[in-house]
Amino acid sequence: MGIIEQLHQMKGQALERISAAQDLSGLDATRVEFLGKKGSLTSILRGLGSLPADERPMVGKVSNEVRVELESAIDTRREELRTMELEAKVASDAVDVTLPGRVRMPGREHLIERITREVVEIFVGLGYRVAEGPEVELAYYNFTALNTPEAHPARSASDTFYVRDLSSAEVSATGESDVLLRTHTSPAQVRVMEAQKPPIYIVVPGKVYRPDAPDPSHLPQFTQVEGLVVDEGITFADLKGTLEHFCHEMFGYDRKTRIRPHFFPFTEPSAEVDVSCGICAGAGCRFCGNTGWLEILGCGMVDPNVFGYAGVDTERYTGFAFGMGVERIAALKYGLPDLRMLVEGDMRFLRQF
């Protein structure tokens, strides 16, 4: 078979392949196969040197005609495939306006954030202002300035997340250092007293951290709102009245409150506040341990030693402090049996609140 016959045969095969191409990548592969540097046309033309000189012009002319015809067919098929792809994309993206609309669930504030905001708004309504502090705190502000002795169990590595202070090689064998994740938001109270002269009326909302295993009543990260009042003539009666007002605003005026003696290093005297169980109305049930009461917060009069660290005149000023866990308040207000429900991200639970 002569070279001209091979060219015509190859052209016929190429035109069939070009017409059968279903996408642009397949068409490009056909182009390379027949017109590329190592394609069929090049392979046929390698035998041009063995032809007599008088036959070469004719073969060259035919080969150019074949190349031009194949390139034209490829360009035509490329435009056809592009048009087909565009039509397919338009069809897939088309919107049937006669179909009913899709209902999208609206976003909402998470229950933890909502309870935090409600707590803060109650105290802001009493004239308090909001203060903040760092979550990565110094041991001085988290413990020492709050009258917590060196040997107190709360300062051990089993009760506190310590962060190794790379600027100092002095880290105890227990892993304790001068840098830690705050275990309460009380350090911000000390910082405010150092920077501001009384009268002081603040609430401090924020995340706190303790190395507790997650269970129905504990989380390693939770939210606290702590409060501080420093002014002339502040008494325990002011503390009691303030917290009773808060409990009624948060849980309703049908709920009773009581105050029990307790101990905290940074307050003296110290107390815990309970609210009557909303499930059994104080009669006693499994949720409240058959006591009819649920603990909601700790409080007390600021210990004079704490005022001493912050440079507050203890002869002139007195004050009180309190702290509450937001997750616990949410659980008590809505009867949640497990605090982990608040952080697991189950949409069925989150849509209820």
C-alpha beads as a LAMMPS data file, in Angstrom:
LAMMPS data file: protein, C-alpha beads

353 atoms
352 bonds

1 atom types
1 bond types

-500.0 500.0 xlo xhi
-500.0 500.0 ylo yhi
-500.0 500.0 zlo zhi

Masses

1 110.0

Atoms # bond

1 1 1 0.000 0.000 0.000
2 1 1 1.407 3.365 -1.036
3 1 1 1.833 6.324 1.266
4 1 1 -1.093 8.191 -0.290
5 1 1 -3.378 5.207 0.316
6 1 1 -2.134 5.051 3.938
7 1 1 -2.899 8.752 4.372
8 1 1 -6.469 8.343 3.119
9 1 1 -7.004 5.259 5.290
10 1 1 -5.647 7.067 8.334
11 1 1 -7.866 10.066 7.589
12 1 1 -10.958 7.893 7.516
13 1 1 -10.069 6.307 10.872
14 1 1 -9.336 9.693 12.417
15 1 1 -12.608 11.241 11.220
16 1 1 -14.542 8.322 12.763
17 1 1 -12.720 8.735 16.073
18 1 1 -13.229 12.508 16.050
19 1 1 -16.946 12.124 15.426
20 1 1 -17.237 9.520 18.206
21 1 1 -15.472 11.661 20.855
22 1 1 -17.860 12.264 23.815
23 1 1 -15.904 14.879 25.727
24 1 1 -13.075 17.369 25.296
25 1 1 -10.467 15.173 26.968
26 1 1 -11.288 12.269 24.619
27 1 1 -11.132 14.598 21.607
28 1 1 -7.723 15.905 22.677
29 1 1 -6.441 12.342 23.044
30 1 1 -7.584 11.611 19.445
31 1 1 -5.774 14.737 18.204
32 1 1 -2.523 13.648 19.838
33 1 1 -2.930 10.103 18.520
34 1 1 -3.224 11.196 14.866
35 1 1 -1.585 14.653 14.650
36 1 1 0.874 14.678 17.532
37 1 1 4.658 14.469 17.231
38 1 1 4.450 10.730 17.611
39 1 1 1.026 10.421 15.925
40 1 1 -0.071 8.330 12.950
41 1 1 0.432 11.119 10.378
42 1 1 4.031 11.660 11.432
43 1 1 4.704 7.929 11.356
44 1 1 3.419 7.660 7.764
45 1 1 5.452 10.639 6.591
46 1 1 8.667 9.061 7.887
47 1 1 8.620 6.931 4.710
48 1 1 8.670 10.030 2.511
49 1 1 12.445 9.829 2.084
50 1 1 12.235 6.454 0.352
51 1 1 9.976 7.805 -2.432
52 1 1 11.244 8.935 -5.834
53 1 1 11.773 12.680 -6.046
54 1 1 8.949 13.189 -8.529
55 1 1 6.367 11.610 -6.162
56 1 1 7.266 13.608 -3.060
57 1 1 5.406 16.846 -3.992
58 1 1 2.150 14.946 -4.486
59 1 1 2.528 13.099 -1.201
60 1 1 3.353 16.338 0.598
61 1 1 0.293 18.015 -0.874
62 1 1 -1.995 15.144 0.176
63 1 1 -0.531 15.055 3.690
64 1 1 -1.161 18.791 4.139
65 1 1 -4.734 18.391 2.921
66 1 1 -5.266 15.517 5.363
67 1 1 -3.833 17.556 8.260
68 1 1 -5.994 20.592 7.426
69 1 1 -9.126 18.439 7.102
70 1 1 -8.470 16.664 10.407
71 1 1 -7.714 19.920 12.237
72 1 1 -10.923 21.438 10.878
73 1 1 -12.913 18.388 11.962
74 1 1 -11.352 18.572 15.433
75 1 1 -12.194 22.290 15.783
76 1 1 -15.779 21.661 14.692
77 1 1 -16.201 18.761 17.114
78 1 1 -14.632 20.806 19.936
79 1 1 -17.236 23.538 19.522
80 1 1 -19.993 20.926 19.439
81 1 1 -18.753 19.358 22.690
82 1 1 -18.431 22.740 24.396
83 1 1 -21.996 23.572 23.419
84 1 1 -23.179 20.193 24.720
85 1 1 -21.359 20.690 28.053
86 1 1 -22.832 24.176 28.462
87 1 1 -26.338 22.917 27.741
88 1 1 -25.887 20.073 30.229
89 1 1 -24.669 22.488 32.914
90 1 1 -27.582 24.862 32.303
91 1 1 -30.002 21.948 32.514
92 1 1 -28.473 20.660 35.773
93 1 1 -28.519 24.135 37.346
94 1 1 -32.035 24.934 36.265
95 1 1 -34.539 25.783 39.017
96 1 1 -38.108 24.634 38.776
97 1 1 -39.959 27.638 40.170
98 1 1 -43.134 25.581 40.486
99 1 1 -41.617 23.354 43.180
100 1 1 -42.377 24.202 46.827
101 1 1 -39.583 26.032 48.654
102 1 1 -37.211 24.269 51.025
103 1 1 -37.662 25.172 54.677
104 1 1 -34.348 26.151 56.269
105 1 1 -34.053 25.963 60.035
106 1 1 -33.149 29.407 61.398
107 1 1 -30.034 29.715 63.505
108 1 1 -30.348 30.576 67.163
109 1 1 -28.243 31.487 70.157
110 1 1 -26.750 28.481 71.953
111 1 1 -28.307 27.776 75.345
112 1 1 -25.001 28.414 77.166
113 1 1 -24.614 31.811 75.516
114 1 1 -28.258 32.664 76.170
115 1 1 -28.069 31.827 79.874
116 1 1 -24.798 33.786 80.164
117 1 1 -26.450 36.795 78.560
118 1 1 -29.512 36.505 80.807
119 1 1 -27.353 36.341 83.945
120 1 1 -25.289 39.343 82.880
121 1 1 -28.375 41.364 81.944
122 1 1 -29.885 40.817 85.403
123 1 1 -26.822 42.316 87.093
124 1 1 -26.340 45.045 84.501
125 1 1 -29.905 46.032 85.355
126 1 1 -28.711 46.532 88.935
127 1 1 -25.916 48.854 87.812
128 1 1 -23.076 46.369 87.469
129 1 1 -20.626 46.574 84.585
130 1 1 -19.005 43.682 82.686
131 1 1 -15.292 42.963 83.193
132 1 1 -13.010 40.468 81.458
133 1 1 -9.720 38.735 82.136
134 1 1 -7.283 36.350 80.400
135 1 1 -8.104 32.645 80.191
136 1 1 -4.377 31.794 80.434
137 1 1 -3.642 33.219 83.859
138 1 1 -0.836 33.586 86.394
139 1 1 -0.918 31.488 89.555
140 1 1 -0.623 34.703 91.560
141 1 1 -4.000 35.997 90.381
142 1 1 -5.708 32.597 90.232
143 1 1 -4.618 31.475 93.705
144 1 1 -2.214 33.599 95.750
145 1 1 -4.056 36.929 95.534
146 1 1 -7.293 35.072 96.310
147 1 1 -5.930 33.900 99.651
148 1 1 -5.415 30.293 98.529
149 1 1 -2.453 28.804 100.443
150 1 1 0.365 26.930 98.709
151 1 1 -0.740 23.573 100.118
152 1 1 -4.393 23.943 99.093
153 1 1 -5.646 20.922 97.042
154 1 1 -7.008 23.231 94.333
155 1 1 -3.427 24.180 93.421
156 1 1 -2.380 20.601 92.644
157 1 1 -1.910 19.415 89.065
158 1 1 -4.852 17.054 89.518
159 1 1 -7.200 20.035 89.940
160 1 1 -5.621 22.612 87.634
161 1 1 -4.384 22.673 84.028
162 1 1 -0.859 24.051 84.274
163 1 1 0.898 25.563 81.271
164 1 1 4.645 25.213 81.302
165 1 1 6.284 28.620 81.500
166 1 1 9.064 28.404 78.905
167 1 1 10.676 31.545 80.284
168 1 1 11.456 29.757 83.511
169 1 1 13.018 26.364 84.231
170 1 1 11.502 26.308 87.719
171 1 1 8.673 23.804 87.344
172 1 1 7.870 21.536 90.260
173 1 1 7.809 17.772 90.069
174 1 1 3.995 17.859 90.053
175 1 1 3.985 19.875 86.850
176 1 1 2.929 23.118 88.479
177 1 1 4.221 26.418 87.132
178 1 1 3.364 30.093 87.295
179 1 1 1.134 29.837 84.204
180 1 1 -2.185 27.983 84.095
181 1 1 -5.652 27.869 82.572
182 1 1 -7.832 29.774 85.008
183 1 1 -10.021 27.591 87.220
184 1 1 -12.528 30.410 87.849
185 1 1 -13.076 33.967 86.667
186 1 1 -12.187 35.422 90.082
187 1 1 -8.669 36.467 88.948
188 1 1 -10.324 39.232 86.929
189 1 1 -11.762 40.594 90.178
190 1 1 -8.269 41.039 91.601
191 1 1 -7.089 42.710 88.402
192 1 1 -10.021 45.145 88.513
193 1 1 -9.350 46.017 92.171
194 1 1 -5.698 46.711 91.330
195 1 1 -6.648 49.013 88.449
196 1 1 -9.736 50.743 89.846
197 1 1 -10.599 52.392 93.110
198 1 1 -13.914 51.564 94.833
199 1 1 -16.839 51.683 94.443
200 1 1 -16.712 48.541 92.273
201 1 1 -19.745 46.650 90.940
202 1 1 -18.768 44.103 88.278
203 1 1 -19.711 40.725 86.806
204 1 1 -17.111 38.599 85.019
205 1 1 -18.431 36.019 82.523
206 1 1 -16.033 33.621 80.788
207 1 1 -14.740 30.117 80.169
208 1 1 -12.836 28.273 82.892
209 1 1 -10.965 24.975 82.927
210 1 1 -10.514 22.099 85.360
211 1 1 -9.144 18.582 84.696
212 1 1 -12.437 16.840 85.463
213 1 1 -13.573 13.768 83.567
214 1 1 -16.797 14.591 81.677
215 1 1 -19.832 13.128 83.438
216 1 1 -23.452 14.188 84.013
217 1 1 -22.418 16.919 86.460
218 1 1 -18.862 17.876 85.367
219 1 1 -17.140 19.266 82.267
220 1 1 -13.426 20.038 81.802
221 1 1 -14.378 23.379 80.211
222 1 1 -17.396 25.326 81.382
223 1 1 -18.666 28.874 81.751
224 1 1 -18.791 30.909 84.930
225 1 1 -20.204 34.287 85.856
226 1 1 -18.644 35.786 88.960
227 1 1 -19.521 39.037 90.633
228 1 1 -17.766 41.481 92.908
229 1 1 -18.986 44.439 94.932
230 1 1 -16.622 46.725 96.860
231 1 1 -18.023 49.825 98.496
232 1 1 -18.514 51.525 101.843
233 1 1 -21.005 49.919 104.209
234 1 1 -21.553 46.678 102.247
235 1 1 -22.947 43.920 104.483
236 1 1 -24.011 40.302 104.206
237 1 1 -27.611 41.543 103.990
238 1 1 -26.718 43.262 100.699
239 1 1 -25.304 39.997 99.386
240 1 1 -28.392 38.046 100.440
241 1 1 -30.809 40.532 98.901
242 1 1 -28.864 40.722 95.656
243 1 1 -28.738 36.962 95.171
244 1 1 -32.394 36.482 96.105
245 1 1 -33.283 39.038 93.429
246 1 1 -31.119 37.173 90.909
247 1 1 -32.711 33.795 91.722
248 1 1 -36.220 35.173 91.360
249 1 1 -35.370 36.839 88.052
250 1 1 -33.691 33.715 86.677
251 1 1 -35.963 30.953 87.988
252 1 1 -39.215 32.741 88.763
253 1 1 -40.755 34.266 91.864
254 1 1 -42.407 30.975 92.794
255 1 1 -39.004 29.446 93.590
256 1 1 -37.663 29.702 97.140
257 1 1 -34.024 30.317 98.086
258 1 1 -31.870 29.487 101.087
259 1 1 -28.298 30.222 102.134
260 1 1 -26.074 27.613 103.814
261 1 1 -22.686 28.162 105.491
262 1 1 -19.698 26.985 103.447
263 1 1 -15.970 27.678 103.038
264 1 1 -14.032 29.439 100.279
265 1 1 -10.465 30.736 100.779
266 1 1 -11.252 34.175 99.353
267 1 1 -14.456 34.950 101.291
268 1 1 -15.272 35.084 105.003
269 1 1 -17.960 34.300 105.931
270 1 1 -18.745 32.055 102.958
271 1 1 -22.006 30.454 101.875
272 1 1 -23.754 28.469 99.181
273 1 1 -27.125 29.408 97.751
274 1 1 -29.822 26.848 96.969
275 1 1 -33.033 27.244 95.016
276 1 1 -36.099 25.070 95.504
277 1 1 -36.419 22.228 92.994
278 1 1 -38.608 23.210 90.061
279 1 1 -39.540 19.617 89.265
280 1 1 -41.029 18.625 92.622
281 1 1 -41.735 22.163 93.903
282 1 1 -39.582 21.443 96.953
283 1 1 -41.313 18.202 97.917
284 1 1 -38.298 16.020 97.124
285 1 1 -37.523 13.919 94.034
286 1 1 -34.652 12.040 92.357
287 1 1 -33.480 15.184 90.561
288 1 1 -32.854 17.059 93.826
289 1 1 -31.793 13.989 95.812
290 1 1 -35.081 14.080 97.734
291 1 1 -33.981 17.271 99.499
292 1 1 -36.236 19.690 97.665
293 1 1 -33.244 22.012 97.076
294 1 1 -30.663 22.507 94.308
295 1 1 -27.314 24.267 94.774
296 1 1 -26.728 27.050 92.269
297 1 1 -23.802 29.230 93.433
298 1 1 -21.169 30.051 96.029
299 1 1 -20.703 33.439 97.664
300 1 1 -19.417 35.333 100.674
301 1 1 -17.953 38.536 102.034
302 1 1 -14.551 39.317 100.527
303 1 1 -11.779 38.212 102.874
304 1 1 -9.704 41.202 104.103
305 1 1 -6.551 39.346 102.984
306 1 1 -7.760 39.565 99.371
307 1 1 -8.248 43.316 99.790
308 1 1 -4.698 43.456 101.144
309 1 1 -3.261 41.873 97.973
310 1 1 -5.217 44.328 95.817
311 1 1 -4.374 47.391 97.914
312 1 1 -7.969 48.136 99.041
313 1 1 -8.395 49.957 102.376
314 1 1 -10.051 47.365 104.643
315 1 1 -10.860 49.993 107.265
316 1 1 -13.030 51.894 104.791
317 1 1 -14.387 49.306 102.355
318 1 1 -16.132 45.969 102.540
319 1 1 -17.524 43.840 99.768
320 1 1 -18.993 40.569 98.648
321 1 1 -18.320 38.132 95.802
322 1 1 -20.271 35.307 94.183
323 1 1 -19.745 32.788 91.401
324 1 1 -22.060 30.517 89.433
325 1 1 -21.716 27.919 86.686
326 1 1 -23.782 28.762 83.611
327 1 1 -24.155 25.136 82.518
328 1 1 -25.469 24.191 85.950
329 1 1 -27.997 27.018 85.900
330 1 1 -29.156 25.881 82.442
331 1 1 -29.533 22.326 83.740
332 1 1 -31.500 23.467 86.802
333 1 1 -33.714 25.839 84.830
334 1 1 -34.625 23.353 82.111
335 1 1 -34.298 20.046 83.991
336 1 1 -31.333 18.699 81.985
337 1 1 -30.102 15.387 83.444
338 1 1 -26.612 15.567 81.892
339 1 1 -24.356 18.611 81.335
340 1 1 -22.706 16.859 78.375
341 1 1 -25.896 17.398 76.386
342 1 1 -24.953 21.087 76.198
343 1 1 -21.692 20.472 74.319
344 1 1 -22.272 17.333 72.243
345 1 1 -23.792 19.252 69.306
346 1 1 -26.871 17.033 68.920
347 1 1 -29.204 19.115 66.729
348 1 1 -32.276 17.376 68.123
349 1 1 -31.378 18.722 71.563
350 1 1 -30.264 22.165 70.400
351 1 1 -33.513 22.780 68.484
352 1 1 -35.507 22.430 71.703
353 1 1 -34.032 25.590 73.193

Bonds

1 1 1 2
2 1 2 3
3 1 3 4
4 1 4 5
5 1 5 6
6 1 6 7
7 1 7 8
8 1 8 9
9 1 9 10
10 1 10 11
11 1 11 12
12 1 12 13
13 1 13 14
14 1 14 15
15 1 15 16
16 1 16 17
17 1 17 18
18 1 18 19
19 1 19 20
20 1 20 21
21 1 21 22
22 1 22 23
23 1 23 24
24 1 24 25
25 1 25 26
26 1 26 27
27 1 27 28
28 1 28 29
29 1 29 30
30 1 30 31
31 1 31 32
32 1 32 33
33 1 33 34
34 1 34 35
35 1 35 36
36 1 36 37
37 1 37 38
38 1 38 39
39 1 39 40
40 1 40 41
41 1 41 42
42 1 42 43
43 1 43 44
44 1 44 45
45 1 45 46
46 1 46 47
47 1 47 48
48 1 48 49
49 1 49 50
50 1 50 51
51 1 51 52
52 1 52 53
53 1 53 54
54 1 54 55
55 1 55 56
56 1 56 57
57 1 57 58
58 1 58 59
59 1 59 60
60 1 60 61
61 1 61 62
62 1 62 63
63 1 63 64
64 1 64 65
65 1 65 66
66 1 66 67
67 1 67 68
68 1 68 69
69 1 69 70
70 1 70 71
71 1 71 72
72 1 72 73
73 1 73 74
74 1 74 75
75 1 75 76
76 1 76 77
77 1 77 78
78 1 78 79
79 1 79 80
80 1 80 81
81 1 81 82
82 1 82 83
83 1 83 84
84 1 84 85
85 1 85 86
86 1 86 87
87 1 87 88
88 1 88 89
89 1 89 90
90 1 90 91
91 1 91 92
92 1 92 93
93 1 93 94
94 1 94 95
95 1 95 96
96 1 96 97
97 1 97 98
98 1 98 99
99 1 99 100
100 1 100 101
101 1 101 102
102 1 102 103
103 1 103 104
104 1 104 105
105 1 105 106
106 1 106 107
107 1 107 108
108 1 108 109
109 1 109 110
110 1 110 111
111 1 111 112
112 1 112 113
113 1 113 114
114 1 114 115
115 1 115 116
116 1 116 117
117 1 117 118
118 1 118 119
119 1 119 120
120 1 120 121
121 1 121 122
122 1 122 123
123 1 123 124
124 1 124 125
125 1 125 126
126 1 126 127
127 1 127 128
128 1 128 129
129 1 129 130
130 1 130 131
131 1 131 132
132 1 132 133
133 1 133 134
134 1 134 135
135 1 135 136
136 1 136 137
137 1 137 138
138 1 138 139
139 1 139 140
140 1 140 141
141 1 141 142
142 1 142 143
143 1 143 144
144 1 144 145
145 1 145 146
146 1 146 147
147 1 147 148
148 1 148 149
149 1 149 150
150 1 150 151
151 1 151 152
152 1 152 153
153 1 153 154
154 1 154 155
155 1 155 156
156 1 156 157
157 1 157 158
158 1 158 159
159 1 159 160
160 1 160 161
161 1 161 162
162 1 162 163
163 1 163 164
164 1 164 165
165 1 165 166
166 1 166 167
167 1 167 168
168 1 168 169
169 1 169 170
170 1 170 171
171 1 171 172
172 1 172 173
173 1 173 174
174 1 174 175
175 1 175 176
176 1 176 177
177 1 177 178
178 1 178 179
179 1 179 180
180 1 180 181
181 1 181 182
182 1 182 183
183 1 183 184
184 1 184 185
185 1 185 186
186 1 186 187
187 1 187 188
188 1 188 189
189 1 189 190
190 1 190 191
191 1 191 192
192 1 192 193
193 1 193 194
194 1 194 195
195 1 195 196
196 1 196 197
197 1 197 198
198 1 198 199
199 1 199 200
200 1 200 201
201 1 201 202
202 1 202 203
203 1 203 204
204 1 204 205
205 1 205 206
206 1 206 207
207 1 207 208
208 1 208 209
209 1 209 210
210 1 210 211
211 1 211 212
212 1 212 213
213 1 213 214
214 1 214 215
215 1 215 216
216 1 216 217
217 1 217 218
218 1 218 219
219 1 219 220
220 1 220 221
221 1 221 222
222 1 222 223
223 1 223 224
224 1 224 225
225 1 225 226
226 1 226 227
227 1 227 228
228 1 228 229
229 1 229 230
230 1 230 231
231 1 231 232
232 1 232 233
233 1 233 234
234 1 234 235
235 1 235 236
236 1 236 237
237 1 237 238
238 1 238 239
239 1 239 240
240 1 240 241
241 1 241 242
242 1 242 243
243 1 243 244
244 1 244 245
245 1 245 246
246 1 246 247
247 1 247 248
248 1 248 249
249 1 249 250
250 1 250 251
251 1 251 252
252 1 252 253
253 1 253 254
254 1 254 255
255 1 255 256
256 1 256 257
257 1 257 258
258 1 258 259
259 1 259 260
260 1 260 261
261 1 261 262
262 1 262 263
263 1 263 264
264 1 264 265
265 1 265 266
266 1 266 267
267 1 267 268
268 1 268 269
269 1 269 270
270 1 270 271
271 1 271 272
272 1 272 273
273 1 273 274
274 1 274 275
275 1 275 276
276 1 276 277
277 1 277 278
278 1 278 279
279 1 279 280
280 1 280 281
281 1 281 282
282 1 282 283
283 1 283 284
284 1 284 285
285 1 285 286
286 1 286 287
287 1 287 288
288 1 288 289
289 1 289 290
290 1 290 291
291 1 291 292
292 1 292 293
293 1 293 294
294 1 294 295
295 1 295 296
296 1 296 297
297 1 297 298
298 1 298 299
299 1 299 300
300 1 300 301
301 1 301 302
302 1 302 303
303 1 303 304
304 1 304 305
305 1 305 306
306 1 306 307
307 1 307 308
308 1 308 309
309 1 309 310
310 1 310 311
311 1 311 312
312 1 312 313
313 1 313 314
314 1 314 315
315 1 315 316
316 1 316 317
317 1 317 318
318 1 318 319
319 1 319 320
320 1 320 321
321 1 321 322
322 1 322 323
323 1 323 324
324 1 324 325
325 1 325 326
326 1 326 327
327 1 327 328
328 1 328 329
329 1 329 330
330 1 330 331
331 1 331 332
332 1 332 333
333 1 333 334
334 1 334 335
335 1 335 336
336 1 336 337
337 1 337 338
338 1 338 339
339 1 339 340
340 1 340 341
341 1 341 342
342 1 342 343
343 1 343 344
344 1 344 345
345 1 345 346
346 1 346 347
347 1 347 348
348 1 348 349
349 1 349 350
350 1 350 351
351 1 351 352
352 1 352 353
